[in-house]
Amino acid sequence: MWRLVVLLIFAALASVADAFTPGTDHSLLNASSEPIVLDIRSSHGKPLTHVRLVPGYSVGFDGVFSYLQVRFATGKTLSYSQHQLTQLHRSGTATDGAWVVEDSSVRFVSHRDYMLAYRRFHKLWP
């Protein structure tokens, strides 16, 4: 019985660790109520295009965040330039954190707020 409890604890910790993509500069979580499709440009590597994320899942990428387009299943589209993304980053309460897509906007949040949103979708914390 004790081994089962330990195994469950390690499984929960491993899933929490997967919330952030190791070795990347940015993480973006879909915290909206519907699937989204992302187009992301950054200063490193090829652009990420047509990346589909269901609620509660995230994508990681490197470099300077220069463009973001979010398309919701309802047809609504949000587009952000590098200038707008920089403004969102500066207006956030944290200097170090991650990006969260919600039903009406994109926000830069602290790592703690990011993990709370992640846990809400993955039922890791009541």
Backbone as a chain_set.jsonl record, in Angstrom:
{"seq": "MWRLVVLLIFAALASVADAFTPGTDHSLLNASSEPIVLDIRSSHGKPLTHVRLVPGYSVGFDGVFSYLQVRFATGKTLSYSQHQLTQLHRSGTATDGAWVVEDSSVRFVSHRDYMLAYRRFHKLWP", "coords": {"N": [[0.825, -1.187, 0.0], [1.919, 1.256, 0.829], [3.856, 1.663, -1.147], [2.25, 2.159, -3.36], [1.097, 4.625, -2.69], [3.394, 6.239, -2.666], [4.134, 5.992, -5.352], [1.933, 7.237, -6.608], [2.271, 9.848, -5.665], [4.726, 10.541, -6.87], [3.917, 10.397, -9.557], [2.069, 12.509, -9.678], [3.777, 14.68, -9.136], [5.467, 14.521, -11.361], [3.712, 15.136, -13.453], [3.115, 17.785, -12.836], [5.613, 18.93, -13.211], [5.77, 18.781, -15.951], [4.304, 20.916, -16.803], [5.719, 23.228, -17.436], [7.833, 23.692, -20.185], [10.92, 22.288, -20.243], [13.977, 24.084, -20.614], [13.122, 26.094, -22.317], [12.382, 29.497, -23.259], [9.865, 30.65, -23.024], [6.559, 29.836, -21.944], [3.288, 28.989, -22.896], [0.024, 28.757, -21.944], [-3.104, 27.246, -22.587], [-5.736, 28.468, -21.151], [-8.333, 28.835, -21.662], [-11.836, 28.162, -22.328], [-12.135, 26.56, -24.504], [-10.807, 24.75, -27.403], [-7.844, 26.048, -29.002], [-6.05, 27.59, -31.735], [-2.758, 28.329, -32.491], [-0.463, 30.757, -33.782], [2.844, 31.467, -33.684], [5.595, 33.613, -33.528], [9.038, 33.929, -33.014], [12.358, 35.013, -32.105], [14.057, 32.872, -32.375], [14.57, 29.954, -34.267], [12.146, 28.263, -36.424], [8.91, 29.641, -37.228], [6.102, 28.813, -35.163], [3.355, 27.368, -36.388], [-0.139, 26.971, -36.771], [-0.588, 25.542, -34.381], [-2.33, 23.487, -32.393], [-4.077, 23.641, -29.388], [-5.639, 22.112, -26.71], [-7.835, 22.935, -23.956], [-5.978, 23.557, -20.995], [-3.487, 22.658, -21.775], [-0.089, 23.286, -22.872], [2.435, 25.146, -24.704], [5.887, 25.439, -25.439], [8.531, 27.762, -26.207], [11.432, 29.378, -27.65], [13.467, 32.397, -27.516], [12.989, 35.893, -28.462], [9.759, 36.974, -28.063], [7.811, 37.69, -30.701], [5.413, 37.762, -32.188], [1.992, 36.878, -31.96], [-0.814, 34.983, -32.669], [-4.051, 34.063, -31.894], [-6.526, 31.78, -32.461], [-9.807, 31.054, -31.803], [-12.199, 28.378, -31.321], [-14.713, 29.351, -31.765], [-14.385, 31.185, -33.729], [-13.416, 33.642, -33.133], [-10.612, 35.839, -33.159], [-7.469, 36.72, -31.843], [-4.806, 38.959, -32.124], [-1.407, 39.797, -31.621], [1.217, 42.089, -31.691], [4.839, 42.452, -31.517], [5.367, 44.745, -30.01], [2.927, 45.055, -28.577], [2.957, 42.663, -27.097], [5.215, 43.089, -25.541], [4.297, 45.232, -24.007], [2.219, 43.938, -22.587], [3.752, 42.151, -21.114], [5.236, 43.867, -19.5], [3.181, 45.097, -18.089], [2.254, 43.096, -16.509], [2.1, 41.519, -13.275], [4.317, 40.147, -12.507], [7.855, 39.79, -13.035], [9.094, 37.604, -13.969], [7.724, 34.848, -15.441], [4.951, 33.332, -17.086], [2.906, 32.864, -20.047], [-0.62, 33.14, -20.469], [-3.501, 32.105, -22.105], [-6.695, 33.261, -22.122], [-10.342, 33.277, -22.225], [-10.954, 35.81, -23.241], [-8.618, 37.255, -23.552], [-4.99, 37.6, -23.576], [-2.568, 37.028, -21.13], [0.307, 37.915, -19.153], [1.592, 36.133, -16.544], [2.536, 35.337, -13.127], [4.729, 32.583, -12.203], [3.51, 31.102, -10.231], [0.729, 31.716, -10.529], [0.393, 30.678, -13.069], [0.846, 27.939, -12.593], [-1.308, 27.422, -10.88], [-3.463, 27.761, -12.654], [-2.854, 25.7, -14.444], [-3.073, 23.444, -12.759], [-5.774, 23.573, -12.175], [-6.985, 22.659, -14.518], [-5.966, 20.094, -14.722], [-6.693, 18.802, -12.464], [-5.048, 18.572, -10.182], [-5.021, 19.737, -7.801], [-7.27, 20.53, -5.311]], "CA": [[0.0, 0.0, 0.0], [2.814, 2.403, 0.931], [4.478, 1.861, -2.465], [1.243, 2.757, -4.233], [0.994, 6.04, -2.316], [4.62, 6.891, -3.144], [4.036, 6.028, -6.808], [0.969, 8.281, -6.966], [2.883, 11.153, -5.394], [5.696, 10.801, -7.94], [3.183, 10.639, -10.8], [1.53, 13.865, -9.592], [4.895, 15.614, -9.268], [5.944, 14.48, -12.743], [2.778, 15.871, -14.314], [3.296, 19.211, -12.55], [6.869, 19.345, -13.84], [5.541, 18.891, -17.386], [3.572, 22.139, -17.117], [6.675, 24.095, -18.109], [8.714, 22.953, -21.069], [12.28, 22.573, -19.807], [14.91, 24.616, -21.597], [12.539, 27.094, -23.203], [12.27, 30.84, -22.69], [8.467, 31.026, -22.817], [5.494, 28.828, -21.926], [1.981, 29.587, -23.134], [-0.998, 27.807, -21.526], [-4.483, 27.493, -22.982], [-6.617, 28.476, -19.986], [-9.671, 29.199, -22.129], [-12.809, 27.074, -22.218], [-12.264, 25.872, -25.792], [-9.524, 24.569, -28.102], [-7.345, 27.201, -29.742], [-4.983, 27.372, -32.701], [-1.783, 29.395, -32.301], [0.652, 31.07, -34.664], [3.818, 32.149, -32.837], [6.911, 33.919, -34.087], [10.04, 34.378, -32.065], [13.648, 35.253, -32.75], [14.776, 31.607, -32.536], [13.925, 28.854, -34.966], [11.031, 28.483, -37.335], [7.65, 30.011, -36.56], [5.166, 27.746, -34.835], [2.106, 27.713, -37.06], [-1.265, 26.041, -36.658], [-0.422, 24.707, -33.195], [-3.637, 23.312, -31.745], [-3.998, 23.342, -27.959], [-6.899, 21.953, -25.987], [-7.747, 23.6, -22.657], [-5.111, 22.965, -19.987], [-2.19, 22.249, -22.317], [0.775, 24.423, -23.154], [3.51, 25.026, -25.686], [7.067, 26.206, -25.059], [9.329, 28.247, -27.331], [12.603, 30.176, -27.272], [13.746, 33.651, -28.196], [12.167, 37.071, -28.21], [8.375, 36.762, -28.477], [7.577, 38.808, -31.61], [4.069, 37.785, -32.766], [1.084, 35.832, -31.487], [-2.2, 35.004, -33.128], [-4.841, 33.027, -31.255], [-7.827, 31.571, -33.097], [-10.687, 30.242, -30.974], [-13.129, 27.53, -32.068], [-15.883, 30.171, -32.09], [-14.045, 32.065, -34.843], [-12.774, 34.846, -32.608], [-9.164, 35.859, -33.338], [-6.69, 37.749, -31.157], [-3.471, 39.101, -32.691], [-0.551, 40.673, -30.837], [2.533, 42.392, -32.25], [5.914, 42.438, -30.532], [5.154, 45.892, -29.124], [1.815, 44.747, -27.675], [3.405, 41.609, -26.184], [6.123, 43.732, -24.584], [3.443, 45.997, -23.086], [1.561, 42.976, -21.706], [4.761, 41.613, -20.213], [5.568, 44.93, -18.53], [2.024, 45.411, -17.244], [2.008, 41.97, -15.618], [2.561, 41.723, -11.904], [5.577, 39.425, -12.312], [8.885, 40.011, -14.038], [9.426, 36.279, -14.467], [6.49, 34.078, -15.396], [4.539, 32.629, -18.294], [1.767, 33.425, -20.75], [-1.87, 32.401, -20.329], [-4.578, 32.525, -23.006], [-8.011, 33.111, -21.514], [-11.414, 33.419, -23.209], [-11.049, 37.14, -23.839], [-7.345, 37.954, -23.663], [-3.736, 36.924, -23.264], [-1.936, 37.714, -20.002], [1.568, 37.422, -18.615], [1.321, 35.906, -15.127], [3.624, 34.738, -12.35], [4.785, 31.121, -12.282], [2.511, 30.569, -9.297], [-0.588, 31.81, -11.165], [0.418, 29.729, -14.185], [0.678, 26.596, -12.045], [-2.685, 27.307, -10.392], [-4.309, 27.542, -13.826], [-2.543, 24.356, -14.94], [-3.644, 22.47, -11.822], [-7.237, 23.613, -12.296], [-7.375, 21.816, -15.65], [-5.489, 18.715, -14.566], [-7.243, 18.303, -11.208], [-3.966, 18.2, -9.297], [-5.194, 20.427, -6.536], [-8.718, 20.836, -5.194]], "C": [[0.873, 1.256, 0.0], [3.458, 2.699, -0.409], [3.506, 2.511, -3.44], [1.105, 4.253, -3.957], [2.208, 6.805, -2.843], [4.58, 7.02, -4.667], [3.066, 7.116, -7.274], [1.523, 9.676, -6.733], [3.886, 11.501, -6.479], [5.012, 11.072, -9.276], [2.608, 12.055, -10.807], [2.631, 14.905, -9.765], [5.429, 15.652, -10.693], [5.006, 15.254, -13.665], [2.852, 17.366, -14.072], [4.558, 19.719, -13.216], [6.704, 19.518, -15.342], [4.804, 20.164, -17.766], [4.464, 23.141, -17.824], [7.562, 23.23, -18.986], [10.143, 23.287, -20.689], [13.139, 23.124, -20.94], [14.321, 25.61, -22.571], [12.41, 28.421, -22.468], [10.836, 31.196, -22.295], [7.583, 29.785, -22.78], [4.177, 29.562, -22.092], [0.929, 28.514, -22.89], [-2.355, 28.209, -22.07], [-5.363, 27.348, -21.746], [-8.019, 28.926, -20.374], [-10.584, 27.985, -22.005], [-12.97, 26.282, -23.507], [-10.891, 25.657, -26.422], [-9.143, 25.841, -28.866], [-6.3, 26.741, -30.747], [-4.068, 28.585, -32.638], [-0.848, 29.528, -33.493], [1.593, 31.931, -33.836], [5.088, 32.387, -33.631], [7.81, 34.392, -32.962], [11.364, 34.49, -32.8], [14.45, 33.973, -32.97], [13.941, 30.603, -33.317], [12.814, 29.273, -35.895], [9.792, 28.918, -36.559], [6.836, 28.756, -36.243], [3.829, 28.14, -35.442], [1.097, 26.59, -36.9], [-1.087, 25.05, -35.515], [-1.761, 24.656, -32.477], [-3.419, 22.912, -30.294], [-5.4, 23.205, -27.381], [-6.746, 22.633, -24.631], [-6.868, 22.821, -21.67], [-3.752, 22.548, -20.483], [-1.404, 23.468, -22.77], [1.792, 24.095, -24.233], [4.667, 25.895, -25.191], [7.843, 26.616, -26.291], [10.413, 29.166, -26.818], [12.633, 31.506, -28.018], [12.854, 34.788, -27.761], [10.804, 36.845, -28.849], [7.967, 37.925, -29.382], [6.177, 38.862, -32.224], [3.26, 36.628, -32.204], [-0.28, 36.041, -32.11], [-2.902, 33.803, -32.509], [-6.184, 32.959, -31.964], [-8.633, 30.603, -32.232], [-11.621, 29.434, -31.863], [-14.37, 28.306, -32.495], [-15.641, 31.085, -33.287], [-13.378, 33.355, -34.401], [-11.261, 34.723, -32.774], [-8.56, 37.019, -32.558], [-5.307, 37.774, -31.779], [-2.69, 40.127, -31.886], [0.788, 40.84, -31.542], [3.582, 42.323, -31.143], [5.74, 43.578, -29.53], [4.04, 45.6, -28.111], [2.201, 43.674, -26.66], [4.357, 42.162, -25.129], [5.328, 44.528, -23.553], [2.737, 45.07, -22.099], [2.537, 42.417, -20.681], [5.087, 42.629, -19.119], [4.417, 45.228, -17.59], [1.672, 44.268, -16.302], [2.595, 42.233, -14.246], [3.917, 41.065, -11.653], [6.578, 39.803, -13.397], [9.315, 38.702, -14.674], [8.169, 35.431, -14.347], [6.219, 33.387, -16.709], [3.287, 33.293, -18.856], [0.559, 32.517, -20.6], [-2.887, 32.985, -21.299], [-5.893, 32.23, -22.301], [-9.062, 33.358, -22.586], [-11.442, 34.771, -23.906], [-9.714, 37.835, -24.048], [-6.17, 37.015, -23.435], [-3.085, 37.729, -22.148], [-0.582, 37.093, -19.709], [1.381, 37.335, -17.115], [2.559, 35.329, -14.435], [3.607, 33.218, -12.533], [3.733, 30.491, -11.369], [1.118, 30.59, -9.924], [-0.702, 30.852, -12.345], [0.157, 28.312, -13.67], [-0.727, 26.399, -11.472], [-3.649, 27.058, -11.54], [-4.104, 26.138, -14.382], [-3.198, 23.296, -14.056], [-5.164, 22.43, -11.905], [-7.703, 22.691, -13.416], [-7.019, 20.352, -15.449], [-5.861, 18.112, -13.22], [-6.153, 17.827, -10.239], [-4.103, 18.819, -7.918], [-6.656, 20.816, -6.41], [-9.015, 22.318, -5.278]], "O": [[0.604, 2.205, -0.736], [3.598, 3.864, -0.78], [3.912, 3.332, -4.263], [1.006, 5.053, -4.888], [2.065, 7.893, -3.401], [4.957, 8.06, -5.207], [3.353, 7.835, -8.231], [1.27, 10.587, -7.522], [3.904, 12.632, -6.964], [5.489, 11.902, -10.05], [2.655, 12.732, -11.834], [2.44, 15.901, -10.463], [5.806, 16.718, -11.18], [5.467, 15.954, -14.567], [2.669, 18.147, -15.006], [4.571, 20.834, -13.738], [7.417, 20.315, -15.951], [4.689, 20.466, -18.953], [4.005, 23.839, -18.728], [7.993, 22.154, -18.572], [10.553, 24.443, -20.797], [13.036, 22.68, -22.084], [14.964, 25.942, -23.567], [12.338, 28.472, -21.24], [10.617, 31.951, -21.348], [7.827, 28.811, -23.491], [3.968, 30.625, -21.506], [0.936, 27.476, -23.552], [-2.721, 29.383, -22.021], [-5.694, 26.234, -21.341], [-8.801, 29.347, -19.522], [-10.14, 26.904, -21.619], [-13.847, 25.423, -23.599], [-9.919, 26.301, -26.028], [-10.003, 26.601, -29.311], [-5.74, 25.651, -30.631], [-4.526, 29.724, -32.719], [-0.489, 28.538, -34.131], [1.206, 32.99, -33.342], [5.594, 31.495, -34.312], [7.398, 35.148, -32.082], [11.479, 34.111, -33.966], [15.444, 33.999, -33.697], [12.751, 30.429, -33.054], [12.57, 30.457, -36.125], [9.646, 28.602, -35.378], [6.887, 27.767, -36.973], [3.239, 29.145, -35.044], [1.45, 25.411, -36.896], [-1.393, 23.866, -35.655], [-2.261, 25.679, -32.01], [-2.68, 21.973, -29.998], [-6.241, 24.087, -27.552], [-5.62, 22.883, -24.199], [-6.993, 21.605, -21.526], [-2.922, 22.116, -19.684], [-1.965, 24.535, -23.018], [1.983, 22.941, -24.617], [4.452, 26.953, -24.6], [7.826, 25.917, -27.305], [10.336, 29.673, -25.699], [11.927, 31.708, -29.006], [12.07, 34.666, -26.82], [10.712, 36.558, -30.043], [7.792, 39.041, -28.893], [5.782, 39.91, -32.735], [3.782, 35.533, -31.999], [-0.83, 37.142, -32.081], [-2.417, 32.674, -32.586], [-6.896, 33.959, -32.058], [-8.201, 29.482, -31.964], [-11.811, 29.769, -33.032], [-15.01, 27.953, -33.486], [-16.578, 31.692, -33.805], [-12.83, 34.083, -35.229], [-10.69, 33.653, -32.563], [-9.059, 38.144, -32.598], [-4.689, 36.723, -31.947], [-3.213, 41.178, -31.513], [1.416, 39.86, -31.941], [3.247, 42.154, -29.971], [5.946, 43.387, -28.331], [4.199, 45.871, -26.921], [1.818, 43.76, -25.494], [4.312, 41.757, -23.967], [5.647, 44.502, -22.364], [2.66, 45.376, -20.909], [2.185, 42.234, -19.516], [5.198, 42.273, -17.946], [4.634, 45.572, -16.429], [0.871, 44.452, -15.386], [3.482, 43.072, -14.086], [4.593, 41.401, -10.681], [6.201, 40.099, -14.53], [9.838, 38.688, -15.788], [7.608, 35.309, -13.258], [7.14, 32.911, -17.372], [2.69, 34.166, -18.226], [0.681, 31.292, -20.602], [-3.114, 34.194, -21.324], [-6.169, 31.089, -21.929], [-8.716, 33.621, -23.738], [-11.906, 34.87, -25.042], [-9.67, 38.902, -24.66], [-6.327, 35.829, -23.148], [-3.049, 38.959, -22.202], [-0.348, 35.914, -19.974], [1.052, 38.33, -16.47], [3.504, 34.891, -15.091], [2.607, 32.643, -12.961], [3.14, 29.466, -11.707], [0.399, 29.593, -9.861], [-1.766, 30.283, -12.591], [-0.651, 27.577, -14.238], [-1.278, 25.303, -11.575], [-4.557, 26.236, -11.419], [-5.066, 25.464, -14.749], [-3.81, 22.356, -14.563], [-5.773, 21.374, -11.727], [-8.719, 22.012, -13.271], [-7.707, 19.469, -15.959], [-5.392, 17.027, -12.875], [-6.314, 16.811, -9.562], [-3.383, 18.46, -6.986], [-7.218, 21.387, -7.345], [-10.176, 22.721, -5.197]]}, "num_chains": 1, "name": "protein.A"}
